Amino acid sequence: MTEEQNTGWKGGQRAFGDFAPGLVHYTDKVLFDEVWEREGLPKRDRSLITVAALTAMGKTDQLTFHLDYARRNGVTETELKEAITHLAFYTGWPNGMSAMTVAKQVFDH
C-alpha cells in the first residue's frame, strides 16, 4: 500500500504519541493501514478472527477496542456474544467469562 492509499489510522499515535515511535509506526502504518486493508479478507471477518484470538489468549485490554471495532465492521452484538460463548468451550471457561464481561461493558455503553 502506498502512502497515498493509507487509511490515516492514528490509534497508535493517539495512544503513545512520541513515547514509542516504533510501535506507533507498526500499529498505524503496518497493522491498520496495510494488514487490515488487504483485499483477501473482509474487515468483518478480520474483526471476528481478532476477537476470537484475543478471547482465546485472555487479552481483555485489547478486546475492549476490538469488540467495538468489530461492531463498526459489521459484526453484530448477537454474533459476538455467540462467538464468545462458543469459544468458552474451546479456549477455557475463564477466558470466555472474561471476554463476555468485557463485551457486556462495551455493549452497555
C-alpha positions as CSV (number, residue, x, y, z in Angstrom):
1,M,0.0,0.0,0.0
2,T,1.4,3.4,-0.9
3,E,1.4,6.4,1.3
4,E,-1.4,7.9,-0.8
5,Q,-3.5,4.8,-0.1
6,N,-3.1,4.7,3.7
7,T,-6.2,5.0,5.8
8,G,-4.6,7.6,8.0
9,W,-5.1,5.4,11.1
10,K,-3.9,7.3,14.1
11,G,-4.8,4.9,17.1
12,G,-1.1,4.2,17.9
13,Q,-0.2,7.9,17.7
14,R,-3.1,8.8,20.0
15,A,-2.2,6.1,22.5
16,F,1.6,6.6,22.6
17,G,2.5,9.9,20.7
18,D,6.2,10.3,20.7
19,F,6.7,7.8,23.6
20,A,7.1,4.7,21.4
21,P,7.5,5.8,17.7
22,G,8.3,2.2,16.5
23,L,5.2,0.7,18.0
24,V,3.2,3.7,16.7
25,H,4.6,3.1,13.2
26,Y,3.8,-0.6,13.2
27,T,0.4,-0.1,14.7
28,D,-0.8,2.7,12.4
29,K,1.1,2.1,9.1
30,V,1.6,-1.6,9.0
31,L,-1.2,-3.2,11.0
32,F,-4.1,-0.9,10.3
33,D,-3.1,0.8,7.1
34,E,-1.7,-2.4,5.4
35,V,-2.9,-5.6,7.1
36,W,-6.4,-4.5,7.9
37,E,-6.8,-3.1,4.4
38,R,-5.8,-6.2,2.5
39,E,-8.4,-7.4,0.0
40,G,-8.1,-11.1,0.7
41,L,-10.4,-11.0,3.8
42,P,-13.2,-8.6,4.6
43,K,-12.8,-6.4,7.7
44,R,-15.9,-8.0,9.2
45,D,-14.1,-11.4,9.1
46,R,-10.8,-9.9,10.3
47,S,-12.7,-8.5,13.3
48,L,-14.3,-11.8,14.2
49,I,-11.0,-13.6,13.9
50,T,-9.3,-11.0,16.1
51,V,-12.0,-11.1,18.7
52,A,-11.6,-14.9,18.8
53,A,-7.9,-14.8,19.1
54,L,-8.0,-12.2,21.9
55,T,-10.6,-14.2,23.7
56,A,-8.5,-17.4,23.4
57,M,-5.5,-15.6,24.8
58,G,-7.3,-13.8,27.5
59,K,-6.2,-10.4,26.2
60,T,-9.1,-8.4,27.6
61,D,-7.4,-5.0,27.5
62,Q,-7.2,-5.2,23.7
63,L,-10.6,-6.9,23.5
64,T,-12.4,-3.7,24.6
65,F,-11.2,-1.9,21.5
66,H,-11.7,-4.8,19.1
67,L,-15.3,-5.6,20.2
68,D,-16.3,-2.1,19.3
69,Y,-14.3,-2.2,16.1
70,A,-16.0,-5.4,15.2
71,R,-19.4,-3.7,15.5
72,R,-18.2,-0.9,13.3
73,N,-17.0,-3.5,10.8
74,G,-20.4,-5.1,10.6
75,V,-20.3,-7.9,13.2
76,T,-23.5,-7.8,15.3
77,E,-23.5,-7.9,19.1
78,T,-25.5,-11.1,18.9
79,E,-22.9,-12.7,16.7
80,L,-20.1,-11.5,19.0
81,K,-21.8,-12.9,22.1
82,E,-22.5,-16.2,20.4
83,A,-18.8,-16.4,19.3
84,I,-17.6,-15.8,22.8
85,T,-20.0,-18.4,24.2
86,H,-18.8,-20.9,21.6
87,L,-15.2,-20.0,22.3
88,A,-15.6,-20.6,26.0
89,F,-15.8,-24.4,25.3
90,Y,-12.6,-24.4,23.3
91,T,-10.5,-21.8,24.9
92,G,-11.4,-22.3,28.6
93,W,-14.3,-21.1,30.7
94,P,-12.4,-18.3,32.4
95,N,-11.4,-16.8,29.0
96,G,-15.0,-16.9,27.9
97,M,-16.3,-15.4,31.1
98,S,-13.7,-12.6,31.0
99,A,-14.4,-11.9,27.3
100,M,-18.2,-11.8,28.0
101,T,-17.6,-9.4,30.9
102,V,-15.7,-7.0,28.6
103,A,-18.5,-7.4,25.9
104,K,-21.2,-6.5,28.5
105,Q,-19.2,-3.4,29.4
106,V,-18.7,-2.4,25.8
107,F,-22.2,-3.1,24.6
108,D,-23.9,-1.4,27.6
109,H,-22.3,1.9,26.7
